[in-house]
Structure formats: C-alpha cells, structure tokens
Amino acid sequence: MESPFVTAFTLMQRADPALMQIIGLSLRVTLTAVLIACVIGLPLGAALALARFPGRGGVIVLFNALMGLPPVVAGLVIYLALSRSGPLGTFALLFTPAAMIAAQTLLILPIVVSLTRSVVEDLWAEYRDQLLSLGANRLRAVPTLLWDGRVSLLTGVLAGFGRASAEVGAVLIVGGNIAGHTRTMTTAITLETNRGNLGLAVALGIILMALTLSLNAAAWAAGQWARSRLG
C-alpha cells in the first residue's frame, strides 16, 4: 500500500485539479475575509482608541471577549442570519463562498479591532503632544498612527488570517463542504481523513502549514526590516 506522504507529494507535483481547486477557494475566501475585516476593523479600532464616550469600556471589553468567540458560534450566527427565515434569507447566500467569507470575517474582525485599539492608544499617548503641536486633531492623526504602527498591526492581521485559515466549524456550518463549491482545505482535511483518503489530506495539511510558515516568516522579515530602518 502506497504511503500517504508519497501520494501527497505525487498530487502536489502534478498539481492535481481537485487539490488546486480546494487551495484556490480557501485562499480566496480567507484573503477576502481578512481584507473586509481590515477595512472595517482598522478605522473602527483607531476610533475606539481615540474617542471618549459613555460605555467605551464596555465596548472594549466586548471586542476583547469576542477575540475568543468559538467558531461554531460564529457559524451559527451567520447561519441564522442567512437562513430562509433569517433577515438576509432572501439573498440565498447560505452554502456559498459568500457565507463562508462572512463567518470568517466575524472571527477576524474582533482581533483586528482590539489590536488596532491597543496599538493606536499606545502611540497616541506617546506622540499626542507632538501631533497636536503640528495641528493634527484626533481624527487627522489616525492615518499617521496607523502607519507608524503598521508592523504591530501586520502581526494582528496575520493572527486573524491564521485563525480563519485553520478554522473548520464555522465554514462547515455555513458552507456545507460541497465539493467544487464550498470545500476548503480544513473541511477537506476533515472529510478525507474520515474517508481514509489520507494522501489528499496530508497534501492539504502540508500546504496549509507551508502557507502559515511563509506568512509568519514574511511578517518577521518585515518587522526586522522596519526595526533596522528605525535604528
């Protein structure tokens, strides 16, 4: 019997169409979710860091708590919203890549918001007098603070990407793991392992680990480069 690792490397070497389709969908879903979470979360986190309003502490605690949101709960929330009886049921998005993107965005967003708030809050405390002396109010200081904290924020974005790319429960609930349509690397690994098709599961596991290591290496290199420039 052929080793699962031999089968895995054979599939990767010949760029098996089913393997490539699963990888492509996984990357498309996760990267889109990360982009949406950043577009919403970066300005929201910065606003939360600089604004002062009643209940601000409660909002901060809420976002911090949501960083540990169980994926199956996120999947359930999106499922209820997109089901036929839900408020968005008329759009028929359940069991589509769009539903999976929504679930992953819900998981990533609290991470981006909370980290952005922390980074921007620290930078504002450090540079507030200097920025105010240059005529920048809290709102106008946001782009400067986000740019100055870009290395730390990149770490948070990668943490969000890692959580989303390794997630099974939420995308399984809202995507259904439909072959050729909503099957991602993590759901395919689960399915193929249960089926005993270890070759494909191992190939997907190797690629997922390689992708995670590559992204973290790139983030580390970017951090080292930024520190050398500042030094």
C-alpha positions as CSV (number, residue, x, y, z in Angstrom):
1,M,0.0,0.0,0.0
2,E,1.4,3.4,-1.0
3,S,2.4,5.7,1.8
4,P,0.1,8.8,2.3
5,F,3.1,11.0,2.0
6,V,4.1,9.5,-1.3
7,T,0.5,10.1,-2.6
8,A,0.5,13.6,-1.2
9,F,3.8,14.6,-2.9
10,T,2.5,13.0,-6.2
11,L,-0.7,15.1,-6.0
12,M,1.3,18.3,-5.4
13,Q,3.9,17.5,-8.1
14,R,1.3,17.0,-10.8
15,A,-0.9,19.9,-9.5
16,D,-4.0,17.7,-9.1
17,P,-7.0,19.8,-10.2
18,A,-9.1,18.9,-7.1
19,L,-6.2,19.9,-4.9
20,M,-5.7,23.2,-6.7
21,Q,-9.4,24.0,-6.6
22,I,-9.6,23.5,-2.9
23,I,-6.5,25.6,-2.3
24,G,-7.7,28.4,-4.6
25,L,-11.1,28.6,-2.9
26,S,-9.6,28.6,0.6
27,L,-7.2,31.4,-0.2
28,R,-9.9,33.4,-1.9
29,V,-12.3,33.1,1.0
30,T,-9.8,33.8,3.7
31,L,-8.0,36.7,2.0
32,T,-11.3,38.3,1.2
33,A,-12.4,38.0,4.8
34,V,-9.1,39.5,6.0
35,L,-9.5,42.4,3.6
36,I,-13.0,43.1,4.8
37,A,-12.0,42.8,8.4
38,C,-9.1,45.2,7.9
39,V,-11.3,47.8,6.0
40,I,-13.8,47.8,8.9
41,G,-11.5,47.0,11.8
42,L,-8.6,49.3,11.4
43,P,-10.6,52.6,11.4
44,L,-13.0,51.2,14.0
45,G,-10.2,50.2,16.3
46,A,-8.5,53.6,15.8
47,A,-11.7,55.4,16.6
48,L,-12.2,53.3,19.7
49,A,-8.7,54.2,20.8
50,L,-9.1,57.9,20.4
51,A,-12.8,58.6,21.1
52,R,-14.2,59.1,24.5
53,F,-17.9,58.3,25.1
54,P,-20.1,56.7,27.7
55,G,-19.8,52.9,27.6
56,R,-16.4,52.9,25.9
57,G,-15.0,50.5,28.5
58,G,-17.9,48.1,27.9
59,V,-17.3,48.2,24.1
60,I,-13.6,47.4,24.6
61,V,-14.4,44.5,26.9
62,L,-16.9,43.2,24.3
63,F,-14.4,43.2,21.5
64,N,-11.7,41.6,23.7
65,A,-14.1,38.9,24.6
66,L,-15.1,38.3,21.0
67,M,-11.5,37.5,20.2
68,G,-12.2,34.2,21.8
69,L,-15.5,33.7,20.0
70,P,-16.0,29.9,19.4
71,P,-16.0,29.3,15.6
72,V,-19.2,27.2,15.8
73,V,-21.0,30.1,17.5
74,A,-19.8,32.5,14.7
75,G,-21.1,29.9,12.1
76,L,-24.4,29.6,13.9
77,V,-24.9,33.4,14.0
78,I,-24.2,33.7,10.2
79,Y,-26.4,30.6,9.5
80,L,-29.3,32.2,11.4
81,A,-28.9,35.5,9.6
82,L,-28.7,33.8,6.1
83,S,-31.3,31.1,6.6
84,R,-34.6,31.4,4.8
85,S,-36.3,32.6,8.0
86,G,-33.4,35.0,8.8
87,P,-33.2,38.7,8.0
88,L,-30.9,38.1,5.0
89,G,-32.5,34.9,3.8
90,T,-33.9,36.5,0.6
91,F,-30.3,36.8,-0.8
92,A,-29.9,33.0,-0.8
93,L,-26.3,33.2,0.4
94,L,-26.3,30.1,2.6
95,F,-23.9,27.3,1.5
96,T,-22.0,29.7,-0.8
97,P,-18.5,31.1,-0.5
98,A,-20.0,34.5,0.5
99,A,-21.4,32.9,3.6
100,M,-18.0,31.4,4.5
101,I,-16.4,34.9,4.0
102,A,-19.0,36.4,6.4
103,A,-18.3,33.7,9.0
104,Q,-14.5,34.2,8.8
105,T,-14.9,38.0,8.8
106,L,-16.9,37.7,12.1
107,L,-14.0,35.7,13.6
108,I,-11.2,38.0,12.3
109,L,-12.8,41.4,13.0
110,P,-12.6,41.4,16.8
111,I,-8.8,40.6,16.6
112,V,-8.2,43.5,14.2
113,V,-10.3,45.9,16.2
114,S,-8.8,45.0,19.6
115,L,-5.2,45.0,18.4
116,T,-5.6,48.3,16.5
117,R,-7.1,49.9,19.5
118,S,-4.2,48.8,21.7
119,V,-1.6,49.9,19.2
120,V,-3.1,53.3,18.4
121,E,-3.9,54.0,22.0
122,D,-0.2,53.5,22.9
123,L,1.1,55.5,20.0
124,W,-1.3,58.4,20.8
125,A,-0.1,58.5,24.4
126,E,3.5,58.7,23.1
127,Y,3.1,61.2,20.3
128,R,0.0,63.2,21.3
129,D,1.7,66.4,22.2
130,Q,3.9,66.3,19.1
131,L,0.9,65.7,16.8
132,L,-1.2,68.3,18.5
133,S,1.6,70.9,18.1
134,L,1.6,70.2,14.4
135,G,-2.1,70.9,14.2
136,A,-3.4,67.4,14.0
137,N,-6.5,66.6,16.0
138,R,-7.5,63.1,17.0
139,L,-9.3,62.4,13.7
140,R,-6.5,63.7,11.5
141,A,-3.9,61.8,13.5
142,V,-5.4,58.4,12.7
143,P,-3.6,57.8,9.3
144,T,-0.3,58.7,10.9
145,L,-0.8,56.5,13.9
146,L,-1.9,53.5,11.7
147,W,1.2,53.9,9.5
148,D,3.5,54.2,12.5
149,G,2.1,51.0,14.0
150,R,2.0,49.1,10.7
151,V,4.4,46.4,11.9
152,S,2.4,45.6,15.0
153,L,-0.8,45.8,13.1
154,L,0.5,43.4,10.5
155,T,1.1,40.8,13.3
156,G,-2.5,41.1,14.3
157,V,-3.7,40.8,10.7
158,L,-1.6,37.6,10.3
159,A,-3.1,36.3,13.6
160,G,-6.5,36.8,12.1
161,F,-5.5,35.1,8.9
162,G,-4.1,32.2,10.8
163,R,-7.3,31.8,12.8
164,A,-9.5,31.9,9.7
165,S,-7.4,29.6,7.6
166,A,-7.3,26.9,10.3
167,E,-11.0,27.2,11.1
168,V,-13.4,24.3,10.4
169,G,-16.6,24.6,12.4
170,A,-17.9,27.9,11.1
171,V,-17.3,27.3,7.4
172,L,-18.7,23.8,7.7
173,I,-21.9,25.2,9.2
174,V,-22.5,27.9,6.6
175,G,-20.7,26.4,3.6
176,G,-21.8,22.8,3.8
177,N,-18.4,21.4,2.5
178,I,-19.9,21.0,-1.0
179,A,-17.3,19.5,-3.5
180,G,-16.2,22.0,-6.1
181,H,-18.2,24.8,-4.5
182,T,-17.5,25.4,-0.8
183,R,-14.9,22.8,0.2
184,T,-11.9,24.4,1.8
185,M,-8.5,23.0,2.9
186,T,-9.6,22.5,6.6
187,T,-13.0,20.9,5.8
188,A,-11.4,18.8,3.1
189,I,-8.8,17.5,5.5
190,T,-11.5,16.5,8.0
191,L,-13.6,14.8,5.3
192,E,-10.8,13.0,3.6
193,T,-9.3,11.8,6.9
194,N,-12.7,10.3,7.8
195,R,-12.9,8.7,4.4
196,G,-9.4,7.2,4.8
197,N,-8.1,9.2,1.8
198,L,-5.0,10.2,3.7
199,G,-3.0,11.2,0.6
200,L,-5.1,14.2,-0.2
201,A,-5.5,15.1,3.5
202,V,-1.7,15.0,4.0
203,A,-1.1,17.1,0.9
204,L,-3.6,19.8,2.1
205,G,-2.0,19.7,5.6
206,I,1.5,20.2,4.2
207,I,0.3,23.1,2.0
208,L,-1.6,24.7,4.9
209,M,1.4,24.5,7.2
210,A,3.8,25.8,4.5
211,L,1.4,28.8,3.8
212,T,1.3,29.6,7.5
213,L,5.0,29.4,8.0
214,S,5.6,31.5,4.9
215,L,3.3,34.3,6.1
216,N,4.9,34.3,9.5
217,A,8.4,34.4,8.0
218,A,7.3,37.3,5.8
219,A,5.9,39.2,8.9
220,W,9.1,38.5,10.9
221,A,11.2,39.8,8.0
222,A,9.1,42.9,7.6
223,G,9.5,43.6,11.3
224,Q,13.2,43.2,11.2
225,W,13.4,45.4,8.2
226,A,11.3,48.1,9.9
227,R,13.4,48.0,13.0
228,S,16.6,48.3,11.0
229,R,15.3,51.3,9.2
230,L,14.3,52.9,12.5
231,G,17.7,52.0,14.1
